[in-house]
Amino acid sequence: MLSTRPIRRLPALALSVALTVLSGCGTASEIKAIPPGSKIVDVRTPSEFARWHFPGAVNVPVQDIYRRLNELNPSQIIVVYCRSGHRAVRAKQILIDNGFKDVKNGGGLRDMKQLVTSNAAAK
């Protein structure tokens, strides 16, 4: 039986994530290796960043990314990542919407840790 209760509006971020997952983009890493010359941006909170972060990454929390756009070079390859990949999806879109040309979603921590292992094995 169908419910007669009104449908609640989804918050914009939840809707964005849902559409991304349903569209096939997902939250997994888009890359198999870190492109040379990339800027690695961890979009998690400072406390999450302090626990573990990709070597050489800078911390620009997704909630601060608008205020800190001037710290990033729009012509450089940017790889964003977070804990699960969801905040990275949002950060990537924000950067693209603000003129960044080459932004990659590195996915979540598990994806980035695998890239560390893959990059070390390739050397």
C-alpha positions as CSV (number, residue, x, y, z in Angstrom):
1,M,0.0,0.0,0.0
2,L,1.3,3.4,-0.9
3,S,1.9,5.9,1.9
4,T,-0.1,9.1,1.9
5,R,2.6,11.0,3.9
6,P,4.3,13.8,1.9
7,I,7.8,13.1,0.6
8,R,10.4,15.0,2.5
9,R,12.9,17.1,0.5
10,L,16.4,15.6,0.5
11,P,19.2,18.0,1.5
12,A,21.2,19.2,-1.5
13,L,24.3,17.2,-0.6
14,A,22.4,14.0,-0.1
15,L,20.7,14.5,-3.4
16,S,24.0,15.3,-5.1
17,V,25.6,12.1,-3.8
18,A,22.6,10.0,-4.7
19,L,22.6,11.4,-8.3
20,T,26.3,10.8,-8.6
21,V,26.0,7.2,-7.4
22,L,23.0,6.5,-9.6
23,S,24.6,8.1,-12.6
24,G,27.4,5.5,-12.4
25,C,30.1,8.0,-11.3
26,G,30.2,6.4,-7.8
27,T,32.7,7.4,-5.1
28,A,35.5,5.1,-6.0
29,S,38.8,6.4,-7.2
30,E,38.8,7.6,-10.8
31,I,42.6,7.0,-11.0
32,K,44.9,4.0,-11.0
33,A,48.0,6.1,-10.1
34,I,48.7,9.7,-9.0
35,P,49.5,11.7,-12.2
36,P,53.0,13.3,-12.0
37,G,52.8,16.9,-10.7
38,S,49.4,16.5,-9.1
39,K,48.4,18.5,-6.0
40,I,46.8,16.0,-3.5
41,V,44.0,17.6,-1.5
42,D,42.5,15.9,1.5
43,V,39.0,17.3,2.0
44,R,38.4,15.7,5.4
45,T,38.4,17.6,8.7
46,P,41.7,18.6,10.3
47,S,41.3,15.9,13.0
48,E,40.8,13.2,10.4
49,F,43.8,14.5,8.4
50,A,45.9,14.3,11.6
51,R,45.2,10.6,12.0
52,W,46.4,9.6,8.5
53,H,46.8,11.4,5.2
54,F,48.3,10.6,1.8
55,P,52.0,11.6,1.8
56,G,52.4,15.1,0.6
57,A,48.7,15.9,0.8
58,V,47.3,19.3,1.9
59,N,44.2,19.6,4.0
60,V,41.4,21.8,2.6
61,P,38.2,20.6,4.3
62,V,35.3,20.5,1.9
63,Q,33.4,23.0,4.1
64,D,36.2,25.5,3.7
65,I,37.0,24.9,0.0
66,Y,35.2,28.1,-1.3
67,R,37.2,30.3,1.1
68,R,40.5,28.6,0.2
69,L,40.2,28.4,-3.6
70,N,43.1,30.9,-3.9
71,E,45.5,28.3,-2.3
72,L,45.1,26.0,-5.3
73,N,46.3,26.4,-8.9
74,P,43.4,26.0,-11.4
75,S,45.9,24.8,-14.1
76,Q,47.4,22.1,-11.9
77,I,46.1,18.5,-11.8
78,I,44.2,18.3,-8.5
79,V,43.4,14.9,-6.8
80,V,40.8,15.1,-4.0
81,Y,40.0,12.4,-1.5
82,C,38.2,12.0,1.8
83,R,37.2,9.1,4.0
84,S,34.6,7.3,1.8
85,G,34.7,9.4,-1.4
86,H,31.4,11.3,-0.9
87,R,33.0,14.6,0.2
88,A,35.5,14.2,-2.7
89,V,32.6,14.1,-5.2
90,R,31.4,17.4,-3.8
91,A,34.8,19.0,-3.7
92,K,35.6,17.9,-7.2
93,Q,32.4,19.6,-8.4
94,I,33.1,22.8,-6.5
95,L,36.5,23.0,-8.0
96,I,35.2,22.4,-11.6
97,D,32.5,24.9,-11.1
98,N,35.2,27.4,-10.1
99,G,37.3,27.0,-13.2
100,F,39.7,24.2,-12.3
101,K,40.4,22.2,-15.4
102,D,41.7,18.9,-14.3
103,V,40.3,17.5,-11.1
104,K,40.4,13.8,-10.2
105,N,38.4,12.0,-7.5
106,G,40.9,9.9,-5.6
107,G,38.0,8.3,-3.8
108,G,38.3,7.3,-0.1
109,L,41.0,6.4,2.3
110,R,41.1,2.8,1.2
111,D,41.5,3.9,-2.5
112,M,44.3,6.3,-1.5
113,K,46.1,3.7,0.6
114,Q,46.0,1.3,-2.3
115,L,47.6,4.0,-4.5
116,V,50.4,4.4,-2.0
117,T,51.0,0.6,-2.2
118,S,50.7,0.6,-6.0
119,N,53.1,3.6,-6.4
120,A,55.6,2.1,-4.0
121,A,55.5,-1.2,-5.9
122,A,56.0,0.5,-9.2
123,K,59.3,2.2,-8.1
